[in-house]
Amino acid sequence: MSAYVKRLADYDIERLTEAVDAMFTASAFYGRIKPHMTVILKPNLVMRSAPEEAIITHPNVTAAVAICLLRQGADVLVAESGGGPYNTSIMKGTFRACSYTEAAEKYGFSLYTACKSTAVQLPEGKRCNTLTVTEPFVQPRETLVIDIAKLKTHGMMGYSGAVKNLFGVVPGLLKPELHSRYPEKEPFAEMLVDLCEYVHPDFSIIDAIDAMEGDGPTGGQKRFVGALVGSESPYEADMVGAKLIDMKPEEILVLKNAQERGLCAGKLSEIEVLGDDFENIVVHDFKRARSSSIDFTTRVPKFMQPLAKRILTPYPKINTAQCVGCGKCAESCPQHTITVREHKAHIEYSKCIHCFCCHEMCPKHVINIKRFSLFDL
């Protein structure tokens, strides 16, 4: 398998289209497209956000992919489900707020707003055997799927790229159920790989032009990386994406799990990387999510580990002075540990599973990730 990297300075639509066209040509992906075949594009629209905030897949990246496919005679449909309620009104508003409605009207692709979903079986699942997915991604299908992720850090999983982006095929408010079923990182990563194998994207692209560092996937800071990554393998796209921000595959649980299953290359050196020399693009001081650092609880005696874990595990902290009491955090919490009283959100920490869904979905970015004070010394 191979990957493709193109160095880009901005989101100019003509240069983006040239870059995507080069990726599809190098991989022979165009040969799979038949006239009037529907191709589903899955961007990351985790929440309503302006493109320049680097929270979502930039609409020009998705538009560039659509332009290349439309030129080949395909029909293009963009489908996504963010973290909140999944219905037509919400999705129309999300597409509009993220500038996707404008792009769709300008370039001639469609947006999926029917918002239907189906419970499916994952017969090959190692951790998860059943879940619910939005209708465009139900197997078997006669369409192709292109996964268009945003390169970001992630409070729970450390890294968010092509594989993690496919969590968006699960309808909004059913996502917390999966967090509740798999509250620990390793089982959750296994579930994500099971889901990726079910969706089985035909091509994966990572928008790493403006990435997000720090406390991603929504509360971090925009960081210019200047690259677009593509591959027929979502795992190998992520291996290259991780390298761009100086992360190793073994640090990323979904990649570690995929490698153990034999789903991708064991080392980055085994991947043929075409296009531009990405070694010169690597950002060595890219800030990690504070919650994804080394687990120091394994370094203390076993009988002390429960106490150490309670002290050292990162936790969400609400800035009550800035909280407006909108309730988005309570809505997204899989354990129902958050209540809103007198227009302020409050967390019952005894039930918190540290999934950081509240941090991810807070529209005001007033929920921070905190660690034991020694980590800030």
N, C-alpha and C positions, 0 to 999 in steps of 0.2 A: 504494500500500500504506500501511497505517497501523499504529501501535503504540498500546499502552495502558499507562498507568502509574498505579498505585494506591499511595498513601502508607499504610504500615502500621507500627504501633509495636511489634508483637510477632507471635507465631505463634498467636494465638487462632483456633481452627478456624472459628468462626462468621463472624468478619470476613474470614478468608481465603476462605471459601466465597462470601461476598458479592462479594469482589473478583474471583474467577475467573468467577463467574456474569456479572458486568458485562462482563468481557473477551469472553467467548463471545457474549454478547448483542450487544455493539457490533460484533463482526466477522461476525455471522450464521453463526458456526461451528455452532451447534446445528442449523441446517438440513441439515447433512451427515450427521447421525446418524440411522440407521434402527434400529428395534426389534431388540434382540439382536445388533446389530453389535458386534464386538470392537474396543475402542480400546486400543492399546498405550501405556503411559506409560513414558518413558525418563528416570529421574532420574539424578543423579550420585552413585554409591555407590563411589567410587574405592577406598576401603578401609573396614575396619570402624572405625566411629567413632561417638561419641555425638553426637546432633544439635546440642547446644550448643557443639561445637567448631568449627562453621561449615566443616567439610570436605565434608560431604555435603548434598544437597538435603534440607531439613528434611521429615520424614515428614508433618507437618501440611499442608505445601504440596501434596504428592502426594495426600494424603487429600482435601483440598479439591477438587482437580481430579476425583478419582474420585467424590466425592459429587455433583458437578454432572452428571457423565456418567451415573451410575446413576439419577439422577432422570429422565433422558431415555430410560431403557430400554436403555442400552448395557451390555455386559459389559466389565469393566475388568481388564486384565492388566498388571502391572508387570514389566518385563524390564530386566536390566542385567548387565554383566560388568565386574568391577573389574580390578585390575592383576595379580592372582595367578592360580593355577590355576582353570580354569573347570569345575566339576563340581557335582553336586547337593548334596553335603555342604558344600562351600565356600559355595555361594550361600545355602543355608538358614542357615548360620552368619552370613553377611554381613547378610542381611535381619533376622535376630534381633538382632544387635549394633547395627544402625542403627535399631532400633525400628520397622522396617517390618512385621514379623510381627504385632506388637501392633496396629498401625494397620489392617492388612488384616483381622484378626479382628474388630476393632471396627466398621469401616465397610463391610465386605462386598466388597472387591476381592480379586483373586487375584495370586499371585506366581509368576513363571515360574522353575521349578527343573529342568526337563528337560535344560537345558544342551546342546542340539543346535546344530550350526552347519553352514554350507554355503559352499563356495567359489563365488563369483559373478563375473560379468563386468560391467565398467563400460564399456559401449560408447561413452559420451559423455565418459569420463574424459580430462582433459588431461594428467595426470601419471601416474595409476594406472589400469590397465585390468583388474586382477583382484585380489581379496582375499577374505578369509573373514569372514562376518558371522553373528551368532547368528540362529537360525531365525525368531523373530518378525518380523525386519526384512527378510527375503528378498523381493525383488520377482519377479514381480508378486504383490500381496497384495490382499485384500478388506477389510483392516482400516484404521483410521486410526491415526496415530502422533502423540503429543504429546511433545515434547522439553521436559523440566523440568530446567533447568540450575541450577547454583550460581554466583553471581558471585564470581570469584576471580582473583588474579594467577596467573601461571604461569611457572615457571623458564625454560622453553625458549621459549614462544610469547608471553610477556608478559601475555596476557589469556586467561582461560578463561570461556566463556559458552555460548551455545546451539550454535554450530557445533562448538567443541572437545568439547562433551559427547557428541557423536555418535561420537567415537572409542571410546566404551564399547560400541558394537554389535560391535566386533571382540573375539573371545574373548581372555580375559586374557593368556595367555602368547604369543599371536600378535602382541600389540602391540609387543613389542621387535623383532620381525622387521621391522615397518614403520619403526620408528626406525632400524634398520640399513640398510634400503633407501633411506631419505630422511633422512640424518643432518644435513643443513643445513636451516635454518629455512624458506627460501623453498619448496623442493620439498615439505617436510613440510606447509606451509600449503596448497599446491596439492592435495596428496593429501587433506587434510581437506575441502576444498571439493568435490573429486570424490566423497568419501564422503557428504557432506551432500546432494549432488545425487542420489545413488543412494537414500539413505534417504528423502529428500524429506519431512520432517516436515510434518504438516498444520497444526500450531500449535506455537509455541514460547513457553515461559514461563521467566523467570529469577527465581530466588529471590535477591533482593538486599536482604532485610531485615537479616540478619546476613551480611555478605560476609567475604572473607578478603583481607587486605592483606599486604605484605611478601613473604616467600619462599613463595608458594603454589605448587602447589595443596593441599599438605597440611602444610607446615611454617611457614606464616605465622601472623598473628594475626587474631583475630576483630575485625571493625570494623562497627559499626552504620551502615547506610545508610538502611534504613527504606522499601524500595520493592519492589513486585512489578511485573515488566515482562511484557507479552505481545504477540505479533504472529503473523500467519500466515507471516511471513518470518523465518527464524532469523537472517539477516544484519541485518535492520532491528531485530530485538530486541537484537542485539549492539551495533548503533550507539547505541541508547538506553542500554543497559547500560554501555557504555564511557563515555558522556557522564556518567553518574551518578558515576563515579570520576575524572572529568576527564581521560579519554583521548580522543584524536582517532582517527577511523577509519583514517587513513593510518598510524598507529602500529601497527595490528593487521594482521598479514600476511594472515590469512584474509579480512578485510574488503577489504583492498586488492586481493586476487586476485579476490574476488567482484565488486567494482566494475569491474575491468578486463574481466571476462566479461559485464558487463551484467546481473548477477543481482540487483542491488539499487540503491537510490538512491545517487547520487554524493555527496550531502551530506545531513546530518541535517536541514537546513531543508526538504528535499524530502519529508520524512515527516510525515504528519499524526499528531501525538501527542495522543491522547484521554486523558480521565481527569484526574488531578491535575496541577498545574503542577510538572513535574519539575525545572525550572531552580532551584527553591528547595531541592531535595533534594541537588544536586551536592556531593560531598565533594572539596574542592579540595586537601587535603593527604593524600590516600590514598597510602599507601606502595607503590611499584612493587617488582616482583621485581628483585633486584640483578643477575640475569643478563640482563635485558631492556633495559638501558640502551643508549645510542648506541654504535655500533661505531666506536671511535676509530682502528682500524687503517687505515681508509680515508684518514686524514689524514697518513699518513707516506708517504715515497717507496715506490714499488712494490717495489723490491728488498729493502726492509726489512720489508715486510708479513708474510711468514711468521714472522719473529722477533717482530714486534710482536704478532701474533695469539697466539703461544704465551705471551707475557708478559701480555697484556691480557684474554684470554678468560677469563670466569668458569669456575670448576671446582668439582666437589664435594669436600668435605673431611670425612673421617670423624673424629668425636670418639671416638678409640679408648678413652678412659677410660670412656666411657658405653656403648660398643658392647657388645651382649650376644651377638653372633655368631649371630643367628637365621638369617642367609642370605637374607633377603628381597631385599636389594640385589643380591646375586649372581644370584638367580633372575630379577630384572627387567632385568638389564643386557643390551642387545642385542648388545654386542661381547664379552661374556664377559671383561671386564677385571677383575672383582672375584673375589677368592678369600677364603675364611675359613680362617684359620690360628690355632690355639690360641685359639679362641673370639673372634677379632677379625677384622673385615673389612678387606681391603687392596685399594687400587685401583692398577692398572698404568696410569699416566697416558698412556703412549705410545700406547695404543689407545683412550683415552677420546674419545667424540664429543660430549661436553657436552650430552647429551639430558636429563640430570638425572632419569632414571627412578629411579635409586637414591634420590635425595633425596625424590622423590614417594612411593615405596613403603616407606620406612623407618618401621616402626610405632612406634619409639622417638624419632623426630625428632632423631637424633644425626648426620645428614649435613647439613652446612651448605653454602651457596653462597658461595664466596670469590672475591674480586677482588684484583687488584694493589693494594698498600697505598695508593697515591696516591688511589684512589677513596674511601677512608675518611677522608681528611684534611678 
